[in-house]
Amino acid sequence: MTKLAFTPAVTLGDIVDLERYPITDRTDPAYLDLVARSQSLLGEEGVAIFPGFVRDEVVGTMADQTLALHPRMFHFRENHTVYFKPQDESVDPEHPLRRLMSTVKDTVAYADIPADNLIRQIYQSDEVLSFIRDVLKLDVLYRHADPLAALNLQGFTAGQQLGWHFDRSDFSVTLSLQAASAGGDFEYVRMLRNEHDDCHDEVRQFLDNPATQKIEVLPQVPGTLTLFRGRYSLHRVTPVAGDTLRLNAVLAYVDQPNVEFSDYARKLFYGRTSVEPLVQDQRHSQ
């Protein structure tokens, strides 16, 4: 009788460096210290990064799995204001409520990510979810319930970028999988607005002359997990150059259960409203 080779199931420890980030034991003093330091960074700087969160020997496989999906990515292109609000035609053309930024990227929706892709194991991990919840100081945290938006893979080819914007959510969670040959830098201006004021004048001055604010850059090192509070910090991804794509995963978590996108948002970001994949020739329809 021919025996099939036995391949052990991949565990979280095979993917995440649990020696450096002991997230499986929330009572471990090393874990408590990691969370406390991360909370402090997130509170003071609006960002907490975890280099080497995914093991070096694994992140290359994750990048390859993402590249294999690139032909199926939805080509998203939109011109938008930094606030993601409709253009206000009543203000002058250089006002930030009227000035348009350009965002162009390719996205794989959650429903299109194969079950054996390693990024799914990270997103579906209760230990990862609990760690993020602890760093954010939240009592509850849920995975996004939308079958398209819950977990996305993004690819940026030459010329693609994220235009300057403020996030509509309180925080984002991303994992860098591959840096571009050139460009693709994550730039941000810390706390350029606040919960009481959209700070139109300061934003306008910055868009006219970036030297009026300090621009900080987050290095895009493969395997790095990043928590970023982008609601009040203006940020962008600079245009990518060269043949190597910028690849990252966006892990969507929310503080309310059963959150889903509207049909309008699904159509805008994924080109469809159902989990059924796009017909191939519709990929570049927008």
Summary of the structure (lengths in Angstrom):
residues: 286
radius of gyration: 19.6
end to end distance: 54.8
largest distance: 79.1
contacts: 836
relative contact order: 0.19
helix: 28%
strand: 24%
